[in-house]
């Protein structure tokens, strides 16, 4: 993100830029996205897993409580103003998962593999422990940020973290 505070950051009271909304995959940087997005809702209607919802100001946001992103590109294909745009050499987004060890059942010695089983990217490994249950270890380098691990966690121990992607 640029050093200047974006208009949307200012209006949200997010002067540090830490609370960037989770936009659909392939969203342009926040300033460009909010400038181009017409808030038509076409991306919301086209999402096969229904994880795109209307957020603040009717801009589309991702809600992983509803499911996971398949990276199908339907949202991009329907975005007429090109606020969502696949760019060569860029990931769909910079969302990655993390495990809250304080609330995770496995870290509290209760057998659970709910985050491991749906992770198609293989970013979550269950590390055996002597005298305890296996614990989830997340590799952020292989995590796609799809969110498959989020909704299935019975204690909401998964976090979906957003880091802005700079596009030149």
C-alpha positions as semicolon CSV with decimal commas, in nm:
position;residue;x (nm);y (nm);z (nm)
1;X;0,000;0,000;0,000
2;X;0,124;0,348;-0,070
3;X;0,251;0,564;0,212
4;X;-0,044;0,798;0,175
5;X;-0,359;0,706;0,365
6;X;-0,625;0,591;0,119
7;X;-0,961;0,760;0,117
8;X;-1,136;0,440;0,228
9;X;-0,881;0,383;0,507
10;X;-0,944;0,735;0,633
11;X;-1,321;0,697;0,621
12;X;-1,300;0,365;0,808
13;X;-1,071;0,520;1,071
14;X;-0,803;0,268;0,975
15;X;-0,506;0,504;0,962
16;X;-0,251;0,222;0,981
17;X;-0,402;0,014;0,700
18;X;-0,418;-0,296;0,920
19;X;-0,788;-0,355;0,874
20;X;-0,796;-0,389;0,499
21;X;-1,118;-0,562;0,398
22;X;-1,084;-0,902;0,238
23;X;-1,176;-0,831;-0,121
24;X;-1,255;-1,098;-0,383
25;X;-0,959;-1,268;-0,548
26;X;-0,774;-1,069;-0,811
27;X;-0,896;-0,739;-0,665
28;X;-0,683;-0,441;-0,757
29;X;-0,514;-0,251;-0,472
30;X;-0,773;-0,090;-0,243
31;X;-0,761;0,263;-0,389
32;X;-0,797;0,138;-0,747
33;X;-1,056;-0,120;-0,646
34;X;-1,285;0,128;-0,470
35;X;-1,240;0,373;-0,756
36;X;-1,344;0,121;-1,022
37;X;-1,593;-0,101;-0,840
38;X;-1,950;-0,002;-0,926
39;X;-2,094;-0,206;-0,636
40;X;-2,325;-0,381;-0,882
41;X;-2,312;-0,714;-0,698
42;X;-2,244;-0,922;-1,009
43;X;-1,943;-1,088;-0,842
44;X;-2,161;-1,169;-0,541
45;X;-2,424;-1,332;-0,759
46;X;-2,170;-1,535;-0,958
47;X;-1,970;-1,678;-0,668
48;X;-2,045;-2,053;-0,662
49;X;-1,952;-2,090;-0,294
50;X;-2,133;-1,771;-0,184
51;X;-1,839;-1,630;0,009
52;X;-1,863;-1,284;-0,149
53;X;-2,099;-1,057;0,043
54;X;-2,185;-0,688;0,051
55;X;-1,964;-0,508;0,296
56;X;-1,926;-0,150;0,410
57;X;-2,045;0,089;0,141
58;X;-2,186;-0,211;-0,053
59;X;-1,838;-0,303;-0,173
60;X;-1,785;-0,679;-0,207
61;X;-1,598;-0,853;0,075
62;X;-1,507;-1,212;0,148
63;X;-1,671;-1,396;0,438
64;X;-1,502;-1,730;0,497
65;X;-1,776;-1,834;0,740
66;X;-1,977;-1,917;0,429
67;X;-1,721;-2,148;0,270
68;X;-1,404;-2,142;0,066
69;X;-1,275;-1,978;-0,251
70;X;-1,236;-2,216;-0,545
71;X;-1,036;-1,959;-0,746
72;X;-1,271;-2,035;-1,035
73;X;-1,248;-1,680;-1,169
74;X;-1,624;-1,635;-1,211
75;X;-1,610;-1,310;-1,011
76;X;-1,339;-1,175;-1,241
77;X;-1,522;-1,279;-1,555
78;X;-1,836;-1,091;-1,450
79;X;-1,659;-0,771;-1,333
80;X;-1,727;-0,522;-1,613
81;X;-1,536;-0,227;-1,464
82;X;-1,228;-0,452;-1,412
83;X;-1,192;-0,386;-1,039
84;X;-1,114;-0,758;-1,033
85;X;-0,846;-0,835;-1,285
86;X;-0,608;-1,127;-1,332
87;X;-0,259;-0,987;-1,373
88;X;0,030;-1,197;-1,501
89;X;0,271;-1,292;-1,226
90;X;0,033;-1,200;-0,942
91;X;-0,141;-1,431;-0,699
92;X;-0,520;-1,408;-0,667
93;X;-0,470;-1,241;-0,330
94;X;-0,242;-1,231;-0,029
95;X;-0,473;-1,401;0,219
96;X;-0,314;-1,672;0,431
97;X;-0,440;-1,874;0,724
98;X;-0,291;-1,897;1,071
99;X;-0,373;-2,105;1,377
100;X;-0,464;-1,951;1,711
101;X;-0,281;-2,189;1,943
102;X;-0,472;-2,074;2,251
103;X;-0,808;-2,184;2,115
104;X;-0,705;-2,471;1,883
105;X;-0,834;-2,802;2,017
106;X;-0,522;-2,996;1,913
107;X;-0,294;-2,750;2,095
108;X;-0,515;-2,811;2,398
109;X;-0,457;-3,187;2,368
110;X;-0,794;-3,270;2,209
111;X;-0,783;-3,476;1,888
112;X;-0,901;-3,264;1,594
113;X;-0,810;-3,263;1,225
114;X;-1,088;-3,042;1,097
115;X;-0,848;-2,789;0,937
116;X;-0,617;-3,056;0,795
117;X;-0,870;-3,264;0,606
118;X;-1,005;-2,997;0,366
119;X;-0,665;-2,837;0,289
120;X;-0,612;-2,932;-0,077
121;X;-0,296;-2,722;-0,096
122;X;-0,132;-2,939;0,169
123;X;-0,038;-2,628;0,365
124;X;-0,145;-2,784;0,695
125;X;0,055;-3,075;0,832
126;X;-0,035;-3,264;1,147
127;X;0,286;-3,285;1,348
128;X;0,298;-3,578;1,594
129;X;0,380;-3,502;1,958
130;X;0,512;-3,748;2,212
131;X;0,247;-3,796;2,477
132;X;-0,005;-3,578;2,299
133;X;-0,222;-3,546;1,992
134;X;-0,089;-3,427;1,657
135;X;-0,092;-3,050;1,615
136;X;-0,155;-2,848;1,299
137;X;0,147;-2,669;1,156
138;X;0,068;-2,427;0,876
139;X;0,310;-2,349;0,595
140;X;0,218;-1,997;0,484
141;X;0,430;-2,033;0,168
142;X;0,199;-2,306;0,034
143;X;-0,126;-2,168;0,181
144;X;-0,350;-2,033;-0,095
145;X;-0,579;-1,854;0,148
146;X;-0,880;-2,042;0,010
147;X;-1,042;-2,055;0,355
148;X;-1,135;-2,425;0,345
149;X;-0,993;-2,460;0,697
150;X;-1,183;-2,163;0,840
151;X;-1,551;-2,254;0,845
152;X;-1,494;-2,615;0,948
153;X;-1,301;-2,531;1,267
154;X;-1,534;-2,607;1,559
155;X;-1,372;-2,343;1,783
156;X;-1,286;-2,072;1,527
157;X;-0,914;-2,119;1,586
158;X;-0,827;-2,036;1,224
159;X;-0,753;-1,678;1,125
160;X;-0,752;-1,549;0,769
161;X;-0,491;-1,275;0,740
162;X;-0,476;-1,017;0,463
163;X;-0,162;-0,845;0,344
164;X;-0,206;-0,594;0,063
165;X;-0,057;-0,675;-0,276
166;X;0,116;-0,391;-0,452
167;X;0,060;-0,373;-0,826
168;X;0,290;-0,160;-1,031
